[in-house]
Amino acid sequence: MNVIPTALPGVLILEPKVFGDARGFFLESYNARAFREATGLDPVFVQDNHSRSARGVLRGLHYQVRQPQGKLVRVTHGRVFDVAVDVRRSSPYFGRWTGVELGGDGHRMFWIPPGFAHAFVVLSESADFMYKATDYYAPEHERCILWNDPEIGIEWPLEESGEPLLSEKDRTGRLLKDAEVFEP
């Protein structure tokens, strides 16, 4: 497994070994020992999630203030632009973001540790997005920061309209300056 650090310490791009030939390919999407050896991390995953979204759908910026989730994300079909934002108030990187394009043909994965908000926008006709989480979904602890908060300044690769398809929750997210975030 190849590990690529990002601009935010702890947020990692992972490239698994892919074995392919004329018949197709094989890869280990997760191997605890290989993950630990490559990253020095030993997360315990308790939940797997799978979503399918159409072109232009943007989900996020989501996080949980209690029961924070580390997420190992990947796309099995289609393409997305995936983003992590540091929402740990005591971090020197508070409010900064990093992003990566993930696609079913590239097999890259993105590790987003607890303490980061997460979002993605679909770039292809549709995308199947899968992720492993280190804690259970807890709606009472979930928070949402506005996807286009100017203080964060995410450079979303949106179509000409510039407007993604959003849920009501994502449309009414809070600005980072007003959001409940992780305190020391």
Contact map, one row per residue, 1 for C-alpha under 8 A:
1110000000000111100000000000000001100100000000000000000000000000000000000000000000000000000000000000000000000000000000000000000000000000000000000000000000000000000000000000000000000000
1111000000000111100000000000000000000100000000000000000000000000000000000000000000000000000000000000000000000000000000000000000000000000000000000000000000000000000000000000000000000000
1111100000011110000000000000000000000110000000000000000000000000000000000000000000000000000000000000000000000000000000000000000000000000000000000000000000000000000000000000000000000000
0111110000011100000000000000000000000000000000000000000000000000000000000000000000000000000000000000000000000000000000000000000000000000000000000000000000000000000000000000000000000000
0011111111111000000000000000000000000000000000000000000000000000000000000000000000000000000000000000000000000000000000000000000000000000000000000000000000000000000000000000000000000000
0001111111111000000000000000000000000000000000000000000000000000000000000000000000000000000000000100000000000000000000000000000000000000000000000000000000000000000000000000000000000000
0000111110100000000000000000000000000000000000000000000000000000000000000000000000000000000000000100000000000000000000000000000000000000000000000000000000000000000000000000000000000000
0000111111100000000000000000000000000000000000000000000000000000000000000000000000000100000010011100000000000000000000000000000000000000000000000000000000000000000000000000000000000000
0000111111110000000000000000000000000000000000000000000000000000000000000000000000000000000000000000000000000000000000000000000000000000000000000000000000000000000000000000000000000000
0000110111110000000000000000000000000000000000000000000000000000000000000000000000000000000000000000000000000001100000000000000000000000000000000000000000000000000000000000000000000000
0000111111111000000000000000000000000000000000000000000000000000000000000000000000010000000000000000000000000111100000000000000000000000000000000000000000000000000000000000000000000000
0011110011111100000000000000000000000000000000000000000000000000000000000000000000000000000000000000000000000111000000000000000000000000000000000000000000000000000000000000000000000000
0011110000111110000000000000000000000000000000000000000000000000000000000000000000000000000000000001000000011110000000000000000000000000000000000000000000000000000000000000000000000000
1111000000011111000000000000000000000000000000000000000000000000000000000000000000000000000000000000000000011110000000000000000000000000000000000000000000000000000000000000000000000000
1110000000001111100000000000000000000000000000000000000000000000000000000000000000000000000000000000000000111000000000000000000000000000000000000000000000000000000000000000000000000000
1100000000000111110000000011100000000000000000000000000000000000000000000000000000000000000000000000000000110000000000000000000000000000000000000000000000000000000000000000000000000000
1100000000000011111000000011000000000000000000000000000000000000000000000000000000000000000000000000000000000000000000000000000000000000000000000000000000000000000000000000000000000000
0000000000000001111100001111000000000000000000000000000000000000000000000000000000000000000000000000000000000000000000000000000000000000000000000000000000000000000000000000000000000000
0000000000000000111110001110000000000000000000000000000000000000000000000000000000000000000000000000000000000000000000000000000000000000000000000000000000000000000000000000000000000000
0000000000000000011111111100000000000000000000000000000000000000000000000000000000000000000000000000000000000000000000000000000000000000000000000000000000000000000000000000000000000000
0000000000000000001111111000000000000000000000000000000000000000000000000000000000000000000000000000000000000000000000000000000000000000000000000000000000000000000000000000000000000000
0000000000000000000111110000000000000000000000000000000000000000000000000000000000000000000000000000000000000000000000000000000000000000000000000000000000000000000000000000000000000000
0000000000000000000111111000000000000000000000000000000000000000000000000000000000000000000000000000000000000000000000000000000000000000000000000000000000000000000000000000000000000000
0000000000000000000111111100000000000000000000000000000000000000000000000000000000000000000000000000000000000000000000000000000000000000000000000000000000000000000000000000000000000000
0000000000000000011110111110000000000000000000000000000000000000000000000000000000000000000000000000000000000000000000000000000000000000000000000000000000000000000000000000000000000000
0000000000000000011100011111000000000000000000000000000000000000000000000000000000000000000000000000000000000000000000000000000000000000000000000000000000000000000000000000000000000000
0000000000000001111000001111100000000000000000000000000000000000000000000000000000000000000000000000000000000000000000000000000000000000000000000000000000000000000000000000000000000000
0000000000000001110000000111111000000000000000000000000000000000000000000000000000000000000000000000000000000000000000000000000000000000000000000000000000000000000000000000000000000000
0000000000000001000000000011111000000000000000000000000000000000000000000000000000000000000000000000000000000000000000000000000000000000000000000000000000000000000000000000000000000000
0000000000000000000000000001111100100000000000000000000000000000000000000000000000000000000000000000000000000000000000000000000000000000000000000000000000000000000000000000000000000000
0000000000000000000000000001111111100000000000000000000000000000000000000000000000000000000000000000000000000000000000000000000000000000000000000000000000000000000000000000000000000000
0000000000000000000000000000011111110000010000000000000000000000000000000000000000000000000000000000000000000000000000000000000000000000000000000000000000000000000000000000000000000000
0000000000000000000000000000001111111000000000000000000000000000000000000000000000000000000000000000000000000000000000000000000000000000000000000000000000000000000000000000000000000000
1000000000000000000000000000001111111100000000000000000000000000000000000000000000000000000000000000000000000000000000000000000000000000000000000000000000000000000000000000000000000000
1000000000000000000000000000011111111111110000000000000000000000000000000000000000000000000000000000000000000000000000000000000000000000000000000000000000000000000000000000000000000000
0000000000000000000000000000000111111111110000000000000000000000000000000000000000000000000000000000000000000000000000000000000000000000000000000000000000000000000000000000000000000000
0000000000000000000000000000000011111111100000000000000000000000000000000000000000000000000000000000000000000000000000000000000000000000000000000000000000000000000000000000000000000000
1110000000000000000000000000000001111111000000000000000000000000000000000000000000000000000000000000000000000000000000000000000000000000000000000000000000000000000000000000000000000000
0010000000000000000000000000000000111111100000000000000000000000000000000000000000000000000000000000000000000000000000000000000000000000000000000000000000000000000000000000000000000000
0000000000000000000000000000000000111111110000000000000000000000000000000000000000000000000000000000000000000000000000000000000000000000000000000000000000000000000000000000000000000000
0000000000000000000000000000000000111011111000000000000000000000000000000000000000000000000000000000000000000000000000000000000000000000000000000000000000000000000000000000000000000000
0000000000000000000000000000000100110001111100000000000000000000000000000000000000000000000000000000000000000000000000000000000000000000000000000000000000000000000000000000000000000000
0000000000000000000000000000000000000000111110000000000000000000000001000000000000000000000000000000000000000000000000000000000000000100000000000000000000000000000000000000000000000000
0000000000000000000000000000000000000000011111000000000000000000000000000000000000000000000000000000000000000000000000000000000000000100000000000000000000000000000000000000000000000000
0000000000000000000000000000000000000000001111110000000000000000000000000000000000000000000000000000000000000000000000000000000000011110000000000000000000000000000000000000000000000000
0000000000000000000000000000000000000000000111110000000000000000000000000000000000000000000000000000000000000000000000000000000000011111000000000000000000000000000000000000000000000000
0000000000000000000000000000000000000000000011111000000000000000000000000000000000000000000000000000000000000000000000000000000000011111000000000000000000000000000000000000000000000000
0000000000000000000000000000000000000000000011111100000000000000000000000000000000000000000000000000000000000000000000000000000001111000000000000000000000000000000000000000000000000000
0000000000000000000000000000000000000000000000111110000000000000000000000000000000000000000000000000000000000000000000000000000001111000000000000000000000000000000000000000000000000000
0000000000000000000000000000000000000000000000011111000000000000000000000000000000000000000000000000000000000000000000000000000111100000000000000000000000000000000000000000000000000000
0000000000000000000000000000000000000000000000001111100000000000000000000000000000000000000000000000000000000000000000000000000111000000000000000000000000000000000000000000000000000000
0000000000000000000000000000000000000000000000000111110000000000000000000000000000000000000000000000000000000000000000000000011110000000000000000000000000000000000000000000000000000000
0000000000000000000000000000000000000000000000000011111010000000000000000000000000000000000000000000000000000000000000000100011100000000000000000000000000000000000000000000000000000000
0000000000000000000000000000000000000000000000000001111110000000000000000000000000000000000000000000000000000000000000000101111000000000000000000000000000000000000000000000000000000000
0000000000000000000000000000000000000000000000000000111110000000000000000000000000000000000000000000000000000000000000001111111000000000000000000000000000000000000000000000000000000000
0000000000000000000000000000000000000000000000000000011111000000000000000000000000000000000000000000000000000000000000001110000000000000000000000000000000000110001110000000000000000000
0000000000000000000000000000000000000000000000000000111111100000000000000000000000000000000000000000000000000000000000001100000000000000000000000000000000000000000111000000000000000000
0000000000000000000000000000000000000000000000000000000111110000000000000000000000000000000000000000000000000000000000111100000000000000000000000000000000000000000111000000000000000000
0000000000000000000000000000000000000000000000000000000011111100000000000000000000000000000000000000000000000000000000111000000000000000000000000000000000000000000001100100000000000000
0000000000000000000000000000000000000000000000000000000001111100000000000000000000000000000000000000000000000000000011110000000000000000000000011110000000000000000000000100000000000000
0000000000000000000000000000000000000000000000000000000000111110000000000000000000000000000000000000000000000000000011100000000000000000000000011110000000000000000000000100000000000000
0000000000000000000000000000000000000000000000000000000000111111000000000000000000000000000000000000000000000000000011100000000000000000000001111000000000000000000000000000000000000000
0000000000000000000000000000000000000000000000000000000000001111100110000000000000000000000000000000000000000000001111000000000000000000000001110000000000000000000000000000000000000000
0000000000000000000000000000000000000000000000000000000000000111111110000000000000000000000000000000000000000000000000000000000000000000010011100000000000000000000000000000000000000000
0000000000000000000000000000000000000000000000000000000000000011111100000000000000000000000000000000000000000000001000000000000000000000000011100000000000000000000000000000000000011100
0000000000000000000000000000000000000000000000000000000000000001111100000000000000000000000000000000000000000000000000000000000000000000000010000000000000000000000000000000000000000000
0000000000000000000000000000000000000000000000000000000000000001111110000000000000000000000000000000000000000000000000000000000000000011010010000000000000000000000000000000000000000000
0000000000000000000000000000000000000000000000000000000000000011111111000000000000000000000000000000000000000000011000000000000000000110000000000000000000000000000000000000000000000000
0000000000000000000000000000000000000000000000000000000000000011001111100000000000000000000000000000000000000000111000000000000000001111000000000000000000000000000000000000000000000000
0000000000000000000000000000000000000000001000000000000000000000000111110000000000000000000000000000000000000011111000000000000000001110000000000000000000000000000000000000000000000000
0000000000000000000000000000000000000000000000000000000000000000000011111000000000000000000000000000000000000111110000000000000000111100000000000000000000000000000000000000000000000000
0000000000000000000000000000000000000000000000000000000000000000000001111100000000000000000000000000000000001111000000000000000000111000000000000000000000000000000000000000000000000000
0000000000000000000000000000000000000000000000000000000000000000000000111110000000000000000000000000000000001111000000000000000011110000000000000000000000000000000000000000000000000000
0000000000000000000000000000000000000000000000000000000000000000000000011111000000000000000000000000011100111100000000000000000011100000000000000000000000000000000000000000000000000000
0000000000000000000000000000000000000000000000000000000000000000000000001111111100000000000000000000011100111000000000000000001111000000000000000000000000000000000000000000000000000000
0000000000000000000000000000000000000000000000000000000000000000000000000111110000000000000000000000001110100000000000000000001111000000000000000000000000000000000000000000000000000000
0000000000000000000000000000000000000000000000000000000000000000000000000011111000000000000000000000001110000000000000000000011110000000000000000000000000000000000000000000000000000000
0000000000000000000000000000000000000000000000000000000000000000000000000011111100000000000000000000001110000000000000000111111100000000000000000000000000000000000000000000000000000000
0000000000000000000000000000000000000000000000000000000000000000000000000010111110000000000000000000111100000000000000000111011000000000000000000000000000000000000000000000000000000000
0000000000000000000000000000000000000000000000000000000000000000000000000010011111000000000000000000111000000000000000011111001000000000000000000000000000000000000000000000000000000000
0000000000000000000000000000000000000000000000000000000000000000000000000000001111100000000000000011110000000000000000011110000000000000000000000000000000011000000000000000000000000000
0000000000000000000000000000000000000000000000000000000000000000000000000000000111110000000000000011110000000000000001111000000000000000000000000000000000000000000000000000000000000000
0000000000000000000000000000000000000000000000000000000000000000000000000000000011111000000000001111000000000000000001110000000000000000000000000000000000000000000000000000000000000000
0000000000100000000000000000000000000000000000000000000000000000000000000000000001111100000000001110000000000001000111100000000000000000000000000000000000000000000000000000000000000000
0000000000000000000000000000000000000000000000000000000000000000000000000000000000111110000001111100000000000000000111000000000000000000000000000000000000000000000000000000000000000000
0000000100000000000000000000000000000000000000000000000000000000000000000000000000011111001011111000000000000000001110000000000000000000000000000000000000000000000000000000000000000000
0000000000000000000000000000000000000000000000000000000000000000000000000000000000001111100001100000000000000000001110000000000000000000000000000000000000000000000000000000000000001100
0000000000000000000000000000000000000000000000000000000000000000000000000000000000000111111001000000000000000000001100000000000000000000000000000000000000000000000000000000000000001111
0000000000000000000000000000000000000000000000000000000000000000000000000000000000000011111001000000000000000000000000000000000000000000000000000000000000000000000000000000000000001111
0000000000000000000000000000000000000000000000000000000000000000000000000000000000000001111101000000000000000000000000000000000000000000000000000000000000000000000000000000000000000011
0000000000000000000000000000000000000000000000000000000000000000000000000000000000000101111111000000000000000000000000000000000000000000000000000000000000000000000000000000000000000000
0000000000000000000000000000000000000000000000000000000000000000000000000000000000000000011111000000000000000000000000000000000000000000000000000000000000000000000000000000000000000000
0000000100000000000000000000000000000000000000000000000000000000000000000000000000000100001111110000000000000000000000000000000000000000000000000000000000000000000000000000000000000000
0000000000000000000000000000000000000000000000000000000000000000000000000000000000001111111111110000000000000000000000000000000000000000000000000000000000000000000000000000000000000000
0000000000000000000000000000000000000000000000000000000000000000000000000000000000001110000011111000000000000000000000000000000000000000000000000000001100000000000000000000000100000000
0000000100000000000000000000000000000000000000000000000000000000000000000000000000001100000011111100000000000000000000000000000000000000000000000000000100000000000000000000000000000000
0000000100000000000000000000000000000000000000000000000000000000000000000000000000111100000000111110000000000000000000000000000000000000000000000000000101000000000000000000000000000000
0000011100000000000000000000000000000000000000000000000000000000000000000000000000111000000000011111000000000000000000000000000000000000000000000000000000000000000000000000000000000000
0000000000000000000000000000000000000000000000000000000000000000000000000000000011110000000000001111100000000000000000000000000000000000000000000000000000000000000000000000000000000000
0000000000001000000000000000000000000000000000000000000000000000000000000000000011100000000000000111110000000100000000000000000000000000000000000000000000000000000000000000000000000000
0000000000000000000000000000000000000000000000000000000000000000000000000000001111000000000000000011111000000000000000000000000000000000000000000000000000000000000000000000000000000000
0000000000000000000000000000000000000000000000000000000000000000000000000110001111000000000000000001111101111000000000000000000000000000000000000000000000000000000000000000000000000000
0000000000000000000000000000000000000000000000000000000000000000000000000111111100000000000000000000111111110000000000000000000000000000000000000000000000000000000000000000000000000000
0000000000000000000000000000000000000000000000000000000000000000000000000111111000000000000000000000011111100000000000000000000000000000000000000000000000000000000000000000000000000000
0000000000000000000000000000000000000000000000000000000000000000000000000001110000000000000000000000001111100000000000000000000000000000000000000000000000000000000000000000000000000000
0000000000000000000000000000000000000000000000000000000000000000000000000000000000000000000000000000011111110000000000000000000000000000000000000000000000000000000000000000000000000000
0000000000000011000000000000000000000000000000000000000000000000000000000111000000000000000000000000011111111000000000000000000000000000000000000000000000000000000000000000000000000000
0000000000001111000000000000000000000000000000000000000000000000000000000110000000000000000000000000011001111100000000000000000000000000000000000000000000000000000000000000000000000000
0000000000001110000000000000000000000000000000000000000000000000000000011110000000000000000000000000010000111110000000000000000000000000000000000000000000000000000000000000000000000000
0000000000111100000000000000000000000000000000000000000000000000000000111100000000000000000000000001000000011111000000000000000000000000000000000000000000000000000000000000000000000000
0000000000111100000000000000000000000000000000000000000000000000000001111000000000000000000000000000000000001111100000000000000000000000000000000000000000000000000000000000000000000000
0000000001110000000000000000000000000000000000000000000000000000000001111000000000010000000000000000000000000111110101000000000000000000000000000000000000000000000000000000000000000000
0000000001100000000000000000000000000000000000000000000000000000000011100000000000000000000000000000000000000011111100000000000000000000000000000000000000000000000000000000000000000000
0000000000000000000000000000000000000000000000000000000000000000000111100000000000000000000000000000000000000001111100000000000000000000000000000000000000000000000000000000000000000000
0000000000000000000000000000000000000000000000000000000000000010100111000000000000000111000000000000000000000000111110000000000000000000000000000000000000000000000000000000000000000100
0000000000000000000000000000000000000000000000000000000000000010000000000000000000011111000000000000000000000001111111000000000000000000000000000000000000000000000000000000000000000000
0000000000000000000000000000000000000000000000000000000000011110000000000000000000011110000000000000000000000000001111100000000000000000000000001000000000000000000000000000000000000000
0000000000000000000000000000000000000000000000000000000000011110000000000000000001111000000000000000000000000001000111110000000000000000000000000000000000000000000000000000000000000000
0000000000000000000000000000000000000000000000000000000001111100000000000000000001110000000000000000000000000000000011111000000000000000000000000010000000000000000000000000000000000000
0000000000000000000000000000000000000000000000000000000001110000000000000000000111100000000000000000000000000000000001111100000000000000000000000000000000000000000000000000000000000000
0000000000000000000000000000000000000000000000000000001111100000000000000000000111000000000000000000000000000000000000111110000000000000000000000000000000010000000100000000000000000000
0000000000000000000000000000000000000000000000000000111111000000000000000000011110000000000000000000000000000000000000011111111000000000000000000000000000000000000000000000000000000000
0000000000000000000000000000000000000000000000000000001100000000000000000000011110000000000000000000000000000000000000001111110000000000000000000000000000001100000000000000000000000000
0000000000000000000000000000000000000000000000000000011000000000000000000000011100000000000000000000000000000000000000000111111000000000000000000000000000000000000000000000000000000000
0000000000000000000000000000000000000000000000000000011000000000000000000000010000000000000000000000000000000000000000000111111000000000000000000000000000000000000000000000000000000000
0000000000000000000000000000000000000000000000000001111000000000000000000000111000000000000000000000000000000000000000000111111100000000000000000000000000000000000000000000000000000000
0000000000000000000000000000000000000000000000000001111000000000000000000011111100000000000000000000000000000000000000000101111110000000000000000000000000000000000000000000000000000000
0000000000000000000000000000000000000000000000000111100000000000000000000011110000000000000000000000000000000000000000000000011111000000000000000000000000000000000000000000000000000000
0000000000000000000000000000000000000000000000000111000000000000000000001111100000000000000000000000000000000000000000000000001111100000000000000000000000000000000000000000000000000000
0000000000000000000000000000000000000000000000011110000000000000000000001111000000000000000000000000000000000000000000000000000111110000000000000000000000000000000000000000000000000000
0000000000000000000000000000000000000000000000011100000000000000000000111100000000000000000000000000000000000000000000000000000011111000000000000000000000000000000000000000000000000000
0000000000000000000000000000000000000000000011111000000000000000000000111000000000000000000000000000000000000000000000000000000001111100000000000000000000000000000000000000000000000000
0000000000000000000000000000000000000000000011111000000000000000000011110000000000000000000000000000000000000000000000000000000000111111000000000000000000000000000000000000000000000000
0000000000000000000000000000000000000000001111100000000000000000000111100000000000000000000000000000000000000000000000000000000000011111000000000000000000000000000000000000000000000000
0000000000000000000000000000000000000000000011100000000000000000001111000000000000000000000000000000000000000000000000000000000000001111100000000000000000000000000000000000000000000000
0000000000000000000000000000000000000000000001100000000000000000001010000000000000000000000000000000000000000000000000000000000000001111110000000000000000000000000000000000000000000000
0000000000000000000000000000000000000000000000000000000000000000000000000000000000000000000000000000000000000000000000000000000000000011111000000000000000000000000000000000000000000000
0000000000000000000000000000000000000000000000000000000000000001001000000000000000000000000000000000000000000000000000000000000000000001111111000000000000000000000000000000000000000000
0000000000000000000000000000000000000000000000000000000000000000000000000000000000000000000000000000000000000000000000000000000000000000111111000000000000000000000000000000000000000000
0000000000000000000000000000000000000000000000000000000000000000000000000000000000000000000000000000000000000000000000000000000000000000011111000000000000000000000000000000000000000000
0000000000000000000000000000000000000000000000000000000000000001111000000000000000000000000000000000000000000000000000000000000000000000011111100000000000000000000000000000000000000000
0000000000000000000000000000000000000000000000000000000000000111100000000000000000000000000000000000000000000000000000000000000000000000011111110000000000000000000000000000000000000000
0000000000000000000000000000000000000000000000000000000000000111100000000000000000000000000000000000000000000000000000000000000000000000000011111000000000000000000000000000100000110000
0000000000000000000000000000000000000000000000000000000000011110000000000000000000000000000000000000000000000000000000000000000000000000000001111100000000000000000000001100110000100000
0000000000000000000000000000000000000000000000000000000000011100000000000000000000000000000000000000000000000000000010000000000000000000000000111110100000000000000000000100111100100000
0000000000000000000000000000000000000000000000000000000000011000000000000000000000000000000000000000000000000000000000000000000000000000000000011111100000000000000000000111111100000000
0000000000000000000000000000000000000000000000000000000000011000000000000000000000000000000000000000000000000000000000100000000000000000000000001111100001000000000000000110100000000000
0000000000000000000000000000000000000000000000000000000000000000000000000000000000000000000000000000000000000000000000000000000000000000000000000111110111000000000000000000000000000000
0000000000000000000000000000000000000000000000000000000000000000000000000000000000000000000000000000000000000000000000000000000000000000000000001111111111000000000000000000001100000000
0000000000000000000000000000000000000000000000000000000000000000000000000000000000000000000000000000000000000000000000000000000000000000000000000001111111000000000000000000000000000000
0000000000000000000000000000000000000000000000000000000000000000000000000000000000000000000000100000000000000000000000000000000000000000000000000000111110000000000000000000000100000000
0000000000000000000000000000000000000000000000000000000000000000000000000000000000000000000000111000000000000000000000000000000000000000000000000001111111000000000000000000000100000000
0000000000000000000000000000000000000000000000000000000000000000000000000000000000000000000000000000000000000000000000000000000000000000000000000001111111100000000000000000000000000000
0000000000000000000000000000000000000000000000000000000000000000000000000000000000000000000000001000000000000000000000000000000000000000000000000011110111110000000000000000000000000000
0000000000000000000000000000000000000000000000000000000000000000000000000000000000000000000000000000000000000000000000000000000000000000000000000000000011111000000000000000000000000000
0000000000000000000000000000000000000000000000000000000000000000000000000000000010000000000000000000000000000000000000001000000000000000000000000000000001111100000000000000000000000000
0000000000000000000000000000000000000000000000000000000000000000000000000000000010000000000000000000000000000000000000000010000000000000000000000000000000111110000000000000000000000000
0000000000000000000000000000000000000000000000000000000100000000000000000000000000000000000000000000000000000000000000000010000000000000000000000000000000011111111100000000000000000000
0000000000000000000000000000000000000000000000000000000100000000000000000000000000000000000000000000000000000000000000000000000000000000000000000000000000001111111000000000000000000000
0000000000000000000000000000000000000000000000000000000000000000000000000000000000000000000000000000000000000000000000000000000000000000000000000000000000000111110000000000000000000000
0000000000000000000000000000000000000000000000000000000000000000000000000000000000000000000000000000000000000000000000000000000000000000000000000000000000000111111000000000000000000000
0000000000000000000000000000000000000000000000000000000000000000000000000000000000000000000000000000000000000000000000000000000000000000000000000000000000000111111100000000000000000000
0000000000000000000000000000000000000000000000000000000100000000000000000000000000000000000000000000000000000000000000000000000000000000000000000000000000000110111110000000000000000000
0000000000000000000000000000000000000000000000000000000111000000000000000000000000000000000000000000000000000000000000001000000000000000000000000000000000000100011111000000000000000000
0000000000000000000000000000000000000000000000000000000111000000000000000000000000000000000000000000000000000000000000000000000000000000000000000000000000000000001111100000000000000000
0000000000000000000000000000000000000000000000000000000011100000000000000000000000000000000000000000000000000000000000000000000000000000000000000000000000000000000111111110000000000000
0000000000000000000000000000000000000000000000000000000000100000000000000000000000000000000000000000000000000000000000000000000000000000000000000000000000000000000011111110000000000000
0000000000000000000000000000000000000000000000000000000000000000000000000000000000000000000000000000000000000000000000000000000000000000000000000000000000000000000001111111000000000000
0000000000000000000000000000000000000000000000000000000000000000000000000000000000000000000000000000000000000000000000000000000000000000000000010000000000000000000001111111100000000000
0000000000000000000000000000000000000000000000000000000000111000000000000000000000000000000000000000000000000000000000000000000000000000000000011110000000000000000001111111100000000000
0000000000000000000000000000000000000000000000000000000000000000000000000000000000000000000000000000000000000000000000000000000000000000000000000110000000000000000001111111100000000000
0000000000000000000000000000000000000000000000000000000000000000000000000000000000000000000000000000000000000000000000000000000000000000000000000100000000000000000000011111110000000000
0000000000000000000000000000000000000000000000000000000000000000000000000000000000000000000000000000000000000000000000000000000000000000000000111110000000000000000000001111111000000000
0000000000000000000000000000000000000000000000000000000000000000000000000000000000000000000000000000000000000000000000000000000000000000000000011100000000000000000000000001111101100000
0000000000000000000000000000000000000000000000000000000000000000000000000000000000000000000000000000000000000000000000000000000000000000000000001100100000000000000000000000111111100000
0000000000000000000000000000000000000000000000000000000000000000000000000000000000000000000000100000000000000000000000000000000000000000000000001100101100000000000000000000011111100000
0000000000000000000000000000000000000000000000000000000000000000000000000000000000000000000000000000000000000000000000000000000000000000000000000000000000000000000000000000001111100000
0000000000000000000000000000000000000000000000000000000000000000000000000000000000000000000000000000000000000000000000000000000000000000000000000000000000000000000000000000011111110000
0000000000000000000000000000000000000000000000000000000000000000000000000000000000000000000000000000000000000000000000000000000000000000000000111000000000000000000000000000011111111000
0000000000000000000000000000000000000000000000000000000000000000100000000000000000000000000000000000000000000000000000000000000000000000000000100000000000000000000000000000000001111100
0000000000000000000000000000000000000000000000000000000000000000100000000000000000000011100000000000000000000000000000000000000000000000000000000000000000000000000000000000000000111110
0000000000000000000000000000000000000000000000000000000000000000100000000000000000000011100000000000000000000000001000000000000000000000000000000000000000000000000000000000000000011111
0000000000000000000000000000000000000000000000000000000000000000000000000000000000000001110000000000000000000000000000000000000000000000000000000000000000000000000000000000000000001111
0000000000000000000000000000000000000000000000000000000000000000000000000000000000000001110000000000000000000000000000000000000000000000000000000000000000000000000000000000000000000111
